[in-house]
Amino acid sequence: MESFQDAELTWRPLVRDDLPLLAGWLHEPAVARWWNHDSTQAGVERDFAASIRGEEPGEDLVICLSGRPIGLLQRSAIADYPDEAAGYGAVVELPPGAVQLDYLIGRPELRGRGLGTLMITRVLNSTWTDYPDAPAVFIAVVAANTASWRAAEKAGLRRVAEAPMRPDNPLDDPLHYIYRVDRP
C-alpha cells in the first residue's frame, strides 16, 4: 500500500471549472451516502457558485495530490453560519472564532489509505495561520461514518461530545460525534 506521508498535498479555492468534477464526486456512491447532496450540474452550481464568486464566508477548497484534484474540504468560522453555530452550541462550549471542517475524498481508489487523516492534519496546520484568531477547530461527524471520525481522531482531534444533530442524510440516525482540537 502506498504511503502518502511524503505526498505533495496542496489545496486551492474551488473555481467554476471544478464544478463538473465536484458534481461527479458528489454523485459517487460513497460520497453521496454521507453528503446526500444534489449532484446535478444545476444543484452544484446553485450550492457552490456563491463560494466561487466570493459571496460565501466559508472556503470550498479543492484538495490536490501531486497537482491532481482528489477531494474537497470546506473550512469556515462557525459563527458565520448561525444554524451551524446553534447546532454546535447546543452540545459543546463554542469559543468565539472557532472554525469547522468538512471533507470528502472524491476518488474511491484513494479512500481507506490514510489520505483523509493527512488531509485533515495538513489543513489544520495551515488553519492556525489562516485563521489567527481561531482558538479551536471542530468537526461534527455522523456517528455511523466510522472512516470519517477515525480520520479526525488520527489527525489529533479528540471527541468532546456525542449528541443528536441534523444529519446531511435523513436516513442517518442524528447521533453525531463532535471532535475538537485547540490551537497549539
VENDACOR-V163580 format. One record per residue. N is the residue number from 0. RES is the residue in one small letter. OMEGA is omega as a letter, one per 40 degrees, with the letter a starting at -180 (none if undefined). BURIAL is b if it has 24 or more other C-alpha atoms within 12 Angstrom, else e. D_FIRST is the distance of its C-alpha to the first C-alpha in Angstrom with 2 decimals. Layout:
N | RES | OMEGA | BURIAL | D_FIRST
N | RES | OMEGA | BURIAL | D_FIRST
This chain:
0 | m | a | e | 0.00
1 | e | i | e | 3.80
2 | s | a | e | 6.45
3 | f | a | e | 9.56
4 | q | i | e | 12.10
5 | d | a | e | 13.82
6 | a | i | e | 13.61
7 | e | a | e | 17.02
8 | l | a | b | 17.68
9 | t | i | b | 21.30
10 | w | a | b | 23.65
11 | r | i | b | 27.00
12 | p | i | b | 29.67
13 | l | i | b | 29.53
14 | v | a | b | 31.96
15 | r | a | b | 33.85
16 | d | i | e | 31.81
17 | d | a | b | 28.71
18 | l | i | b | 30.53
19 | p | i | e | 29.62
20 | l | i | b | 25.90
21 | l | i | b | 26.35
22 | a | i | b | 28.36
23 | g | i | b | 25.58
24 | w | a | b | 23.09
25 | l | i | b | 25.79
26 | h | a | b | 26.44
27 | e | a | b | 22.88
28 | p | a | e | 23.24
29 | a | i | b | 20.75
30 | v | a | b | 22.26
31 | a | a | b | 25.74
32 | r | a | b | 25.46
33 | w | a | b | 25.42
34 | w | i | b | 27.14
35 | n | a | e | 29.79
36 | h | i | b | 30.98
37 | d | a | b | 33.23
38 | s | i | b | 30.90
39 | t | i | e | 33.82
40 | q | a | b | 34.59
41 | a | i | e | 37.73
42 | g | i | e | 35.98
43 | v | i | b | 33.36
44 | e | a | b | 36.21
45 | r | a | e | 38.33
46 | d | a | e | 35.80
47 | f | a | b | 34.06
48 | a | i | b | 36.78
49 | a | i | e | 38.61
50 | s | a | b | 35.65
51 | i | a | b | 35.56
52 | r | a | e | 39.31
53 | g | a | e | 39.08
54 | e | a | e | 41.03
55 | e | a | e | 38.45
56 | p | a | e | 38.19
57 | g | i | b | 34.43
58 | e | i | b | 31.62
59 | d | a | b | 29.32
60 | l | i | b | 26.52
61 | v | i | b | 24.12
62 | i | a | b | 20.72
63 | c | i | b | 19.33
64 | l | a | b | 16.02
65 | s | i | e | 17.21
66 | g | a | e | 20.43
67 | r | a | e | 19.25
68 | p | a | b | 20.27
69 | i | a | b | 17.65
70 | g | a | b | 19.70
71 | l | i | b | 22.92
72 | l | i | b | 24.04
73 | q | a | b | 27.65
74 | r | a | b | 29.37
75 | s | i | b | 33.02
76 | a | a | b | 35.77
77 | i | a | b | 36.35
78 | a | i | e | 40.12
79 | d | a | e | 39.96
80 | y | a | e | 39.29
81 | p | i | e | 42.07
82 | d | i | e | 40.62
83 | e | i | b | 37.33
84 | a | i | b | 39.36
85 | a | i | e | 41.51
86 | g | i | b | 38.58
87 | y | a | b | 37.02
88 | g | i | b | 40.49
89 | a | a | e | 41.41
90 | v | a | e | 38.82
91 | v | i | b | 38.04
92 | e | a | e | 39.98
93 | l | a | b | 38.95
94 | p | i | b | 39.89
95 | p | i | e | 41.32
96 | g | a | b | 38.81
97 | a | a | b | 35.74
98 | v | i | b | 32.84
99 | q | i | b | 30.56
100 | l | i | b | 27.13
101 | d | a | b | 25.72
102 | y | i | b | 22.54
103 | l | i | b | 20.48
104 | i | a | b | 17.35
105 | g | a | b | 18.85
106 | r | a | b | 16.03
107 | p | a | e | 14.72
108 | e | i | e | 11.42
109 | l | i | b | 10.59
110 | r | i | b | 11.76
111 | g | a | e | 10.42
112 | r | i | e | 7.61
113 | g | a | b | 10.24
114 | l | i | b | 11.84
115 | g | i | b | 15.04
116 | t | a | b | 15.55
117 | l | i | b | 15.20
118 | m | i | b | 17.53
119 | i | a | b | 20.02
120 | t | a | b | 20.07
121 | r | i | b | 20.79
122 | v | i | b | 23.37
123 | l | a | b | 24.94
124 | n | i | e | 25.45
125 | s | a | e | 27.23
126 | t | a | b | 29.19
127 | w | i | e | 31.25
128 | t | a | e | 32.50
129 | d | i | e | 32.72
130 | y | a | b | 34.59
131 | p | i | e | 36.64
132 | d | a | e | 38.67
133 | a | i | b | 35.81
134 | p | a | b | 36.08
135 | a | i | b | 33.09
136 | v | a | b | 30.28
137 | f | i | b | 29.97
138 | i | i | b | 27.55
139 | a | a | b | 28.94
140 | v | i | b | 26.58
141 | v | a | b | 27.87
142 | a | a | b | 27.26
143 | a | a | e | 25.73
144 | n | a | b | 22.81
145 | t | a | e | 20.70
146 | a | a | b | 17.47
147 | s | a | b | 19.70
148 | w | i | b | 21.60
149 | r | i | b | 18.71
150 | a | i | b | 17.29
151 | a | i | b | 20.86
152 | e | a | b | 21.15
153 | k | i | e | 18.04
154 | a | i | b | 19.54
155 | g | i | b | 22.68
156 | l | i | b | 24.96
157 | r | i | b | 27.10
158 | r | a | b | 28.52
159 | v | i | b | 32.22
160 | a | i | b | 33.51
161 | e | a | b | 33.17
162 | a | i | b | 35.61
163 | p | i | e | 36.45
164 | m | a | b | 35.83
165 | r | i | e | 36.10
166 | p | i | b | 32.78
167 | d | a | b | 31.70
168 | n | a | e | 31.62
169 | p | i | e | 34.94
170 | l | a | e | 33.33
171 | d | i | e | 31.61
172 | d | a | e | 33.38
173 | p | a | e | 34.47
174 | l | i | b | 32.92
175 | h | i | b | 30.77
176 | y | i | b | 29.11
177 | i | a | b | 30.17
178 | y | a | b | 28.08
179 | r | i | b | 29.58
180 | v | a | b | 28.95
181 | d | i | b | 31.97
182 | r | a | b | 32.48
183 | p | none | e | 31.58
